[in-house]
Amino acid sequence: MSKVSKTDQQYAEIVEMCRDIFLKKMQDYGSAWRILRPPSLTDQIYIKAQRIRSLQNKGTQKIVEGITPEFVGIVNYSIMALIQLELGFSDSADLDEQNAQALYEDYFEKARTLMLDKNHDYSEAWRDMRVSSLADIILMKLLRVKQIEDNLGMTSVSEGIDANYYDIINYAVFALIMLELEG
């Protein structure tokens, strides 16, 4: 099996895991997240990435959840953020489970396609990276998003907010693949 098809298979397994959690949370909470403005989602993702970095630095934790659920949360909140960028935020939980799932899968597929294209060009360099580096890159991308949000979405030469969210999704998936291989 080639590295690319192996990656695509591993990616599909992570998609399944993340989607399962997203759908279970939709059953529990509905689309309450629809009221969040994009900067609020960025901050939520930032908190999760900071917790990962803190746990990596400290080597211990007081809350039972490890870093895997945090990376899953980063993936799912990033997809929610992309949905919010498309639909705008709402004053109510106005998205039913079927439509939310369709949007979720559409954005995850766009992220997967981007990953395959970049893996072709970069020869899967991510496989030689550390999970801690992936967490750091996610944090850097989040700081970029925060700056772009503070600039009211304007950039002069840089990619926009959505491109950063797609990269965040893919870096988090890579981290999840590596954690699965370690576990």
N, C-alpha and C positions, 0 to 999 in steps of 0.2 A: 504494500500500500504506500503510495507516495505521501510525502509530508503534507501536501496541500489537501489531499482527500482525507488523511488522518485528522488534520486540523478541522476540516469541514464537519467530519463526524463528531469530533469532540465539541465543536461549537454547537452543533445540533443538540447534543446532550445537555449542555449548559442552558441553551434556549428553553428546552423542555423543563428543566428545574426552575428557572426564573419565571417562566410562564405559569407553571403550576402554583407558585407562591403568589404571583400577581392575581390569578383567578380566585384563589382561596381568600385573599384579602378583599377582592371585589365582593365575594359572597358575604364576608363579615361586615365590611364597611360601605359597600356600594362605591360610588365614585365621589366620595367626600373630598378627595384630592382635587377635584375640578375647581374648588374655590381658591386654590393656591395660585398666586401670581408667579410667573416664571422666576423672579428673584428669590421667592420663598422656597421654591424647589431647589434652586441652586444652593441655597443655604442648608437645606436638608441633606443634600448630597455631600456638601462640604463637611457637615458634622460627622457623617458616616466615614468619610475619608480620613478625617482627623482622628477618629477613634481607632481606625486601623493603624495609623502611624503611631499613635500613643501606645497601643498594645504591642506593636513591633518593637518600639523603643524600650518599653518597660519590661517586656517578657513575661508579665503577669497580668491578671485581670481579676476584677471583683464581681463583674456581671458574667453569668455563665456563657452567654452567646460569644462565640469566637469571631474571627474575621470573615469567615465564609458568608454568614448571613449579611454582613455589612457590604460585601462586594455584590451580593444579590440585590440588596437594597439600592446600591449605586446604579446598577443596571436598570432596575424597575423605575426608580425616580427619574433617571435620565430619559427613559422612554415617555414617562408622564410629562416631563418638561417639553419634549418634542411635540407631544400631542397638544400641550397648552400653547406652544408657539403657533401651531396651525389653527387651533380652534379659538384661542383666546381663553381667558379664565372665565368662570361662571359664578353667579351668586348662589348656585344650588348644585346639588349632585345630579346633574342632568344627563348623564351618559349611562345607558344601560349596559349590562354585562356583554351582550353580543357585539354591540358597536365598539365598546372599549377593547374587547379582544381583537376585533378586526384591525383597529388602529394600532394596537400593540404589536400584532404580528407583522403588519406592514412596515412599521419603523424598525423592528428587529431584522426583517429581511433586508432593508436598506443598509443597516449596519453590517450585516453579514456580507453583502455584496461589496461594500467598501473594504471590509477586512480582506476578502479574497483578492481584490485589486491591489491593496497595499502589500499583502503578503507576497504577491508576485514580484512587485518592485523591490521590496526589502528582504526577500529571501527568508522570511520568517525569523528575522533577527530577534523578535520578542522571546523566542524559545531560549535564548542565551541570557535573558534578563532575570533579575531577581524580583520576587513578589514585592519587596520593599521599594524597588525602583518603579514598578508599575503604580504603586500607591502614591509615590512622590509625583509622578507624571500626571496622575489624576488630579492631585492637589494643585499642581501648576495650571492645568487646563481649567480648573474651577476658578482660580484667581484670574485667569484671562477672561472667563465668562463674566465674573463679577465686574471687572473693569469695563468690558463692553456694555454690560447692563448699566453701569454708572455713566457711560457715554451715550446712553439712550439708544443702544444698538448700532452706533456708528463706528466704523473702522475705516482706516485710510488704505491699508494694504493687506490687512489680515483677514483670515477666514472669519465667518460670523459665528454666532452663538450655536447654531445648529450643528455646524461642523465639529465644534468642540464637544458637544454632547455625544455625537456619533463616536468620536475618538474615545471619550470616557467609557462608553458602553463597551467598545472593543478592548480597551485596556483592562477593564474589570472582568470581561469574559476570559481574557488571557490569564489573569490572576486566578480565576476560578479553575481553569484547566490545569494550571500548575499545582494548585492546592489539591485537586483531585488526584493528580499523579503522585504527589507526596503522601497523601493519605491512604 
